[in-house]
């Protein structure tokens, strides 16, 4: 008798533990840890993950597993272990930890089939299976269960003859193409060609094609190539001169792209010094965390590529994380160019089906390198040799919903298991990482100069208050306008960076100061010119723009702030001859548009690239010699202790886009607070001095890296309920933590109401609190029961957003 411990798909405190189920005898050899199964739970049938198979249980009355959902585990042993760590580390339910590791296609409603593996023959199968597969290459899972075929299927799967298909309803299906091929040898085809009647001109063309190319071809390509209809081809299939079949293919998001193969470049002296400790760590199978701190354009990517090369030669695998917005075609080109088909790419621009196929390539060990955004850290490799996190300071590596993990922490945890190095790369490392490197917790590697000793671009900071005093009401300073004109005349390209999206920040009455706000959330509405609409970026509320002020009936109601659309309009007025490409959330929403716009810019079809955050990273075009930052300070005024750091990082990154090749680069930063140290020091790209200044501020105010943080957010539709619940939580916290910890709150969240729910929060600053995890768990557990009354309590350990 075998028993499976299963984590069921019910996210609640009462069910956040393993439940034991009997494994029916026909599946005793089939079910393994890491598989998904369907189990009875109360009156329902739900999905669960098997975490252990054992011989006995402390419970007497066990129900039976209804059916397995996989032929082989979707989570390997290491990922199961990681799930437990993730649960403790982020205080989430176990089911969330397991689900976050799988592609979306495996989380939907599913219809399951088994099919013959590519290259397998029906004759290789055992007897009961042969009859099922002789007429069809797929078998429905329900039929297999009904007829007791699972053990046979399992054996055939282990021999590589069969594989499981998840035909996921509404989500994703495997992609098939219709293939045609010659049913006879070339000589016989020639004879048949002569026998065809004179008027069968089109059929003769098709046969002539197959006599010349004696191989299969996709039906669509065949009909396009020789301009015949599919009925002509069908007629030849019926005459048994051609065969037809449905063939499964991976959806390849890059199938129409040819990647030029590149070979390793000779390393500079600084690169050689930096890569040596990484290669030593790979060679010695040692776990170590490296912080690769190199100015923009110093050649960090080449170090990544050559380290991965070493790992592949040792027969191991590599995971490379890049921020979502830096997952540009250029980045993909570099990895595909060097490692070709060994690379799987996972990012949000892919359809659910493409992601699922890329994930399967990893799971089937058909690739050696996974490149992707945050969730690629869970790539199901089993022999990892290196994990690289590029732009490690990026906040997008932190997930904001359950489980609230940071990819860096997961990377280090996985790397410990495999005794391999983690490389964190950045031109502007996060303060926490740099502080760890100073304390020798991380190993610091530096690349202080650009490749081929290119000078960093010269940066000029323009005080926009002075511009206003001089009567310039435009959003472009006189200097920036002159330089844009100069670049147009020289036929060079410019990048204009705007620190946000939308057309105008808000609509305000100039007479009484009324700002149009969202009725459900305490935040001003953003003006979008495309539909002349006001939109709330939190709850999605929309309303038309008022013609007169609702408060004082004045007609002086105007748009304030600057959005990308507005900048584009103004550029059209002052530089009508300039060709502008705008990249923001609105223009890159469609699949492939991001890539298309960048390609147009690269091919010189535009003079100015105008955009938000997404153009700050990873772009490397030889003709960009000017970067203009229009609103350097929008982030400085957010209620976030990291706002100076984020401003410094962003300005440094954007400046790094200029003058990366032969032509020297210039940067203009427009600001209303030129005296702020983060803007001043971004101008000189002086990270070390910025680090000292910022560390002093952090130490004074008890913020990371000197203290850890935990944020508790409470929300409810009734204000009084939120206040009293948060008050209770704060009291309980103070009674449980030591005197060294600081509990701030209860206080109103910076955004006091979202979607008609009031929000309060408590912030805990602490150094060493051995009981804090237990205390936070208690708070979550106590309030689980109150969720029915609409009270929601969430805990974020090491939060990145305090709003």
N, C-alpha and C positions, 0 to 999 in steps of 0.2 A: 504493500500500500504506500502510495506517495502522496505527499501533501504540498500544495503551493501556497506561499505567503504572498498575498496580493494587495497592492495599494490601489484602492478603487477611485474612480473618477467622480468623487463627491467632495468638493473643497469645503470642509467644515471641521471644526475642532474635534467633534465626536468621531469623525471618520479618518482623522489624520494618523492612522496607524495601519499596520498590516493585518489583513483578515485571512484566516486559513480556509482553504477549499480543498476538497478531495479531488485528486486527478483521476478521472475515469480510466479504467484499465487500458482502453485502446490508445490512450495518449500518454501512458506512463513514460514511454521512451521519447515522446515528442516534445513535451513541455520543458522548457529550460528558463533559467533566470534571464530577464531582459526582453522576454516576449510579451506581447499584449494578448490578453485573453478576454472573452466575454463571460461575465459571472452574474449569477442571480444576486440581487441586493434588494431586500424587501421584495416588493412586487415587481421591481424593474429588472431589466437586463442591461448591464452597463459594462463599459470597458475598464480594464485594470491592467496594471503592470506586475508581472511576476518578479519578486525580488529575491526569492529563495525557494529551493525545492528540498523538502526534508522528509524524514520517515515518520515522525510523530508530532502530535499537537496536544496542547493541554485541554483543548475543548473536545467534548464527546460527540455532539451532534454537528457534523460538518455537511455543508451542501456541496454539490459537485460543480466543477467548472462546466460551463455550457459548451464552449468551443475555443480552440486557439485561434488567434487572428493572424499569426505569422508562422512561416515555416522555419525562419531563423531569427534570433534575437535582434530587435531594432536598437537596443541599448546594450553595449558590451559591459563586461564586468567593471571596468574602470568608471564608465559613465554612471553605473548604478551607485557606485561608492560616492562619486561626485555629487549625485542627487542628495544623498544624506548630508554631505558637507554644505551644500547650497541651502538646504532647509534650515540648518542650524545658523548658518552665516547670515541669511537674509530674513530669518524668522517667517518663512512662508510655509505653505502646506506642501507635503511631499509630492502630491499629484502635479502641482504647478512646476516643481523642480524638474520632473521627468518630461512634462509636456513641452517645456521651453527648449528642450534639446532636439526636438523632432521638427521636420519641415511641416508647413501648414497642411500639406496634402495628407499627412498621416493623422490629422486631428479632426477629420470631417466625418460625414456619413459615408459609409463605404460599401462597395459591392466587390466581393473578392473572387478572383479566378486563379486557376493554376494553368501555366502554359509550358509547352516544350521550350527548353532553353535553345538559344541559337546554336545550330550545328548538331543538335541531338536528333536521333532517329527513333521513330515509334518502336522499331524492332528491338531497341536496347531496353525498353521498359519491361517490368514484370507483367505476367499474364493478365491479372484483372484490369490493369491500366491500359493495356494495348487496345482493347475494344473501345475504351472511352476516347482515346486520342487518335484512333485510325480515321475517324470522319472529321474531327475538328482539332485544331491545335490548342484550343483552350477548354478548360473544364470548370464549370461553375462550382464554387466552394460548397454551396448548399447540397448539391448532388453528391459531392465527395463525402460530406458528413453523413448524409442519409445512407450511403452505401458502404460505409466503414472503410473508406479508401485512404484515410489520413496516414496510417503507418507506412503504407506503400509509397505514398507521395513523399513522405519524409525521407525514405531511403533513396528514392530517385533524386530528390533535391540534394542530398548529401553527395551523390555521385555526379552532381552538376547537370542532370538531365532535365530537371524541371525548375521553374521559378514562379514565385507568387506575383500576381498583378493586383494592385489595389485599384479597382475602378471606383474612384471616389466620386460620389454623386455631388453635383454642384461645384465640386472643387477642381478636380484634375483627372485627366485620363492619360494613359500612356499614348504616345503618338504613333500612328501607323501610316504607312504609305502603300500605295497600290503598285506592285512591281510586276513587270512583264519580262519573260525570258524565252530563249529559243528551246523548243521541245525536241529538236532533231539536230544531228550533226550538220556541218556546213555543206557537205556533199549532197546529203538528202534534201537540204533546204533548196539547193540549186535545182534539183530535179522537180521539187514541188513548185518552184517558181515558174518553170517552163510549162507545167501542167495547168497553171491558172488560166482562165479564159481571158481573151484579149481586152475585154471591157473592165477587168478588175485591176485598173491602173493603180489605185491607192494601195490595194493589198500587196501588189508587186513591190511598191516602194518600201513598204514595211519589211517584207521578207529580204529585200536587197540590203536594208539597213542591218538586219541581224546576220546576214551572210558576212558582211564587212566587220561588224562589231559582234563577236560571238559572246555576248555577256548580258546580264540582266540590266534593266533600266526602269526608272520610275515612269509610270504611265503618263503622268503630267508632262514630264520632260520629253518623252517620246513624241507625244502629239504636238508639242510646241516645235520640236526640232524639225520634224518632216511634214508638218502642216497636214495631219490627217485627223479624222474624228475618232473618238473612242469606240464607236460601233464597228469601224473597219478592223480595229485591233481585236475586238470581241469576236468577230466572224472568224478570224484566224485561230483564236483560242478554241472556239467550237470545233474547228477542223483539226484540232490537236496538233497544230503546227507550232503554236506558242503555248506557254503555261502562264498562269497568273497567280499571284499570292499577295496576302497582306503581310507587310513586314514591319516589325516594331523598330522605331529609330529613336535615339535620344533627341529631345528638343535641344538644339544647340543654338544659344542666343548669338553665337559668333560664327554661324556656319557660312555666311557670305563674306567673311573677312579673311584675308590672307595675312598671316602674321609673318613678317620677315624674321628669319632666325638670326639671333644676335649671339655673339660669343663674348666671354668675359673680357672686360677691359683691363688694361694694366692699372694697378692701383698706385695712388700717390703715396708718398712716404707716410703722411698722416693716416691714410686709409689702412696701410699695411700695419701700422702700430695699433690702430683701433680694432682691426679684425683678428689679430693674433690671439688675444685672450678668448674670443668667441670660439675660434677653431680649436684651441686647446681644450675648452670645456666640452665641445662636441666629441673630440678625440677621446677624452678621458671619461665620457659618460657622466659628467658632473652637473648637478643642478646649480645654476648661478643666475642672478638677475643683473643684466647689464643695462646701464642708461647711456645710450648713444646720443650725446649732446653735440649736434653739429649745426652750424649756421645754415640758412636756406641756400641750397645749391652746392652743398659741400660734398655731395656724393654718397649720401646714406643708402640710397636704393641699391647701388652696386655692392655695398657691403652685405645687404640683405641677400642679394642674388647669389653672391659667391659663398655665403654661409649655407644657403639652402642647397647649393650644388654639392657641397661637402656632405650634407646630411643625406641627400639622395644617393650619393656614391656609397654611403654606409648601409644603404637599403632601408633607410628610415623615411619618415614623412614630416612635412612642415605645415604649420598654420600661420598665415599672414593676415593680420587685421589692419584695415585702413578705415578712417572715418567714412561714413556713408557718402558724404558730399565730396570726399576726395577719391571715391571709387570711379575715377574718370576713365574714359577709354584709354587715356595715356598710360595709366597705372596697369590696366589689364594688358595693354600692348607689351609692357616691359616684361611681365611674367610669362605671358604666352610666347613672346618672342624668344625668351631664353629657354623655357621648358616645354613649349609646344603642348601636346595633348596630355601632358602630365598634370595640367592645372585644371582644377574645378573652381568656378567663380560663383559666389553666393552674395547677391545683394538685392535691395528692394525693387530695383528696376526690372527684375525678371518676373515672369508670370509664375503662378503657383506650380504649374507643370514643369517649367524650366528649372525652378529651384529643386523640385523633387528629383528630377533627373540628375542634376549636379550632385545632390546628396547621395543618390544611389551609386554614382561613380565612385564616391569616396568609400561608401560602405562595401562595395564590391572590390575594393582595392585596385581600381583601374586607373587611379591617379595618385600622385605623390604629394601634391601641394594644394591646399585650400586657401583661396584668397577671398576675403569677404568682410562685411561689416560686423558689428557686434556679435550676432548670433553664430557666426562661423567659428567662434571659440569652442562650440560643442561638436565640431566636425568629428564623425565617428571613426577616427583613425585608431589603430591599436599599437602603433610603434612610433610615437612622435619623437623627433630628434631636435626640433627647435620650434619656438613660438615667437613670432615677431609682432610687435604692436607699433605701427607707425603713427606719428602725431599723438603720442601717448597722453598728451595733456587734454585732448578733446573730450568735452563733456558728453558727447553722444555714446561713449563707451559705457555709460551708466544707464541701466534700464529703469524707467520711471514707474513701471507697474510691476505687479508681482510676477516672478521673484525679482526684487530690486537688487540685482547683482551688478558688480562692476567687472567688465571683461578682464581687466588687469589682475584682479584677485583670482578669477577663475583660471587664468593662464598660469599664474604662479602655482596654484594648487595642482593643476594637471601636470605641470613640468616637474613638480616634486615626484609624482608617481613614476614618471618616465626617466628621471635623473637627467634632464636636459636643460639647456639654457633658455632664458627668456630675454629677448632684446627689446627694450623700450626706446623708440627713437623720437627725437623732437629737437626743433631749433629753440623752442621755448618750453622746457619741461615744466610740468606742474610743480608747484612749490613742495608738495609732499614728496614727490620722487626725487627732486634735487636735494632736499634735506636728508633723505635716506642715503643718497649717494655721498653726501658730505660726511655722514656718520659711518660710512663704509658698509652699510647694510646692502646697498646696491654697488656694483662695480662701475665707476664712471669712466666712459671712453669719450674723448673729445675730438671734434673735427673743427678747428677754429677758423679755417679759411675756406673760401669757395674753391671749386675745381678750377684748374688752369689759372689760379690766383686772380680771378676776376674781382674787381673791387665791388663791395656792397654798394647798392644805389645811394646817391646822395639824397637826403631827406630834408624837406623844408616844411616848417610848421607855420600855417597861416592863421592869424587871430581874426576870426570872422566878426568880432565886435568892432575891430578897427575898420573892416570893410564897410560895415553898416554906417559907422561914423563918417566915412568918406563918401557916403551916399550910394554905395553899391548894394542894391536890394536883391540882386540875383543870387541864385544858390551856388554860382561859380565865382570864386575870387578872381580878381583881375589877373593874377599870376597864372592860375590854372587855365583860364580862358586863353591867355597868350600861348601857353605851352601846348594846349590842345591844337591850336591853330598851326603852331610851328610843326607839330608831328604830322598833321595833315599835309602840309607843304612838302615835308621830307619823305612822305609815303611810309611812315612808321606807325605802329599800332599803340593804342592806349587802352588802359583798363580803368573804369570808374567803379568804385566800390561804395555801396550804400549799406549801412548797417541794419537794414530791416526790409519788410515787404509791404505791399499795399500802395495805394496812390497818395493818400495823405494820412497823417496819423489820426487826426480827429477834426470834428467840425465844432467851431466855437462862435458864440455871438460876441462881436467886438464891443457892443454897447454894455451888456450886463455880465459878460464873462461866462454865460451858460455853456456847458459842454454836453453834447448829445451822448448819453450813456445807455448801456444795455439794461433793460428792465429786470433781467434775471441775474445779472452778475454786476458786481460793483467795479465796472471798468468801462472806459470810454469806447465807443464804437469806432471801427476803422472804416475810412471811406475807400470804396473800390470803384474806380471810374467805369470799369467795363460795363457794369449793369446799372450805373448811377445808384449804387446801393451802399447802405451802412451795414457793416457786418461785425458780429462779435466773434473773436477768434477763440473763445472758450466754449460757448454753448451753441454757436451757430445761428443765433438770432439775427434776422435781417430786417431792415426797414428802409423806406425811401428817404432821400435827403430832404430835410425840411426847407421850405422856401423862406419862411420867417421864423424868428425865435419863439419857441413855445412859452418862454417865460415872460419876455417883455415886448413881444410882437415886432421887434426891430427887424429891418430887412438886411442889416449888416451881419449876416451869418456867413462865415468864411471857413475855408479849409486851412488847417495849420499842419506843419510838419511836412516832411518830404518823402515821397515814395518813388519807386523806380519808374512808374508810368509818368509821373510828373517831371522827373528828370529828363526822360526821353522827349517829352513835349518841349521842354525848355531848350534842349540840345537842337531840336528841329528848328527852333526860332533863331538861335544865335549862330549855329553852324549848319545851315541847311544842306551844305554839300557833304557833310559827314555821313557815312553809312554806319548805322548803329545796330548792334545785336543786343537784345535785352534778355538776361537770364534771371528768372526768379521763379517762385513757386507756381505762378500762373502760366509762364511760358514753357516750363519744363514738365508740366503735369502729364503729358502724353508719353507713352512708352517710346524710347529711342530719341525723344526730342533733345534731351541733354547732349547726347552724342552728336546729333546732327548740327546743333548750333555751334558746338566747339569746332567741329570739322570745318564748318563754313568760315569761322574766324581764322582757323589755322591756314585755310586755303586763300586767305587774304581777301575774302569777300566783304569784309567790314573793316572800318578804321577804329571803331570804339566798341569795346565789350563792356556793357553796363550790367551790374548784377549785385546780388546780395551775398550772404555767407558762402554760397556754393562756388563762387569763383575765387575764394581766398586761398584755396589749397591746390596743390598738385599740378597746377597749370605750368607748362614749360614751353613757351613759344619764343623763338629767337627774335621776332620782330617787335616784341613789347618793350618800349623804352620809357613809357610814362605810366605811373600808377597814381590815380587821384582818389583820395579818401574824402567823401563828401561830409560824413557825419561821424567824426571820430568819437564823440562823447555820448551817443545814445545809450551805450551800455553802462557808462559810469554812474548813471543816476538810478540804477535798479537797486532794490533793497536786497543786496546779495553781497556777502563779504568777499566773494571772488570777483567782483565787478572790475576792480583795477587790473587783476591778473588777466581776466578775459580780454579786456581792452588792449593791454600790452601785447598779449599773444596774437590777437587778431591783426593789429596794426603791423607787427613784425612779419607775420605770415604774408599779408597782402603786399608789403613792401618787397618781400622776397620774390614776387612775380616779375619784377623789373630787371632788365639788364642781365639776364642769366647766360647770355651767349656773347658774341663779339661786341655788340653795341652797348655802350654804357647806359645805365638806367637812372631815372630820376623819380622821386616820389614827392607828392604834395599832400600834406595832411591838413584838412580844414577843421577847425575846432573853436568852440566858444570857451574852452578851459585849457588854454595852452600851457598854463603853469602847473597842471597836474603831473606828478612825476611819472605816471604810467604813459602819458602821451609824450612827455619830454624825452624819456629814456627809450621809447620805441623809435623815436627820431634818430637816436644814435645807435640803435640796436644793441644797447648795453644791458644784456640780461643779468650779468653778475651784480651790477649796481642796483638794478630793479629788485633782484632777489633780496639783497640786504635791506633795502627800504621797506619792502613788503613784509619781510619776516619780522621787522621791528613792530610794524602795525599789528600783525597777527598775534605776536607775543603779548602785546599790550592789552588786546581785546579778547584774549583766550580763544583763539580760533586755530584750526588745523594749520600747519602740522604740529603745533604745540599741544593741542587738545583734540580728542575725538568728538564727534557730534552724533546725536540721535534726535530725530525730529518726529514728534507725535502730532498728527493732524486729526482733528475731530470735526465731523460735519453733520448737520441735521437741518430740517426745514424750520424748526422752531429755535429762535435765538436763545431763549432761556435754557432750553434743554442742552444746547451746545455749551453754554457758559458753565452750567453746574457740573456737567460731565467732565469738562476740562479741568475745572477747579478740583474735583475729586481726584483726578489722575495726578495732577501736580502735587497735591498733598501726599498721596500714596508714594509718589516718586521720592519726595524729600525725606520721607520716613525710611526709605530703603537704601539710599545712596550715602556715601561717606561725605565728610565735610569738604573734601577736595573737589567734589563735583559741583557744578553750577546748574541749577534748574531755572530756566527763564520762562515766565508765563504763569498762568494762561494769558495769552495775548491774541488779539485779532490777527488772522493771517494777512499778509500784504494784499492779497486779493480776498476781500472779506466775504464775498458771496459768489458762487459759481452755480449756474443752473438752479437758482432759487434755494440753494442750500447754504446756510451760514457756516463759516469756517473759523475755527480757533486752533491755536497750536501751543505746544510746549517744546522748548529746545533744551537738550541736556548737553553740557560740555563736561568732558571727563578725561582723566588720564588712565587710571587703572581702577576698574570697577568689576571685580570678579563676579558679582551677583547681578550685574545689570541685565544680561541676556535673560536670566530667569525672571527678573522683575518685569521686563518688557513683554515676555511671553505671557506672564500672569495677566497683564493689562489687556493684551489681545484676547486671551481666553475669556476673561470676565465680560468683555464687550461683545463677544461673538453672539451671546444669547440675546443681547439688546438690538442686534442687527434687524430683527423682525420689526422693531419699533422705528426703524429708519435711522438709527444712530450708527454712523460709520467711524471706526477708529483705524487709522493706518500708521504704521511705524516704518520710518526709513532710517536705517543705520548708515552713517556716513553719507548724508544727503548731498546732492549737487545743486538742487534747486530748493530754495527756502521759501518759495512763494506758494 
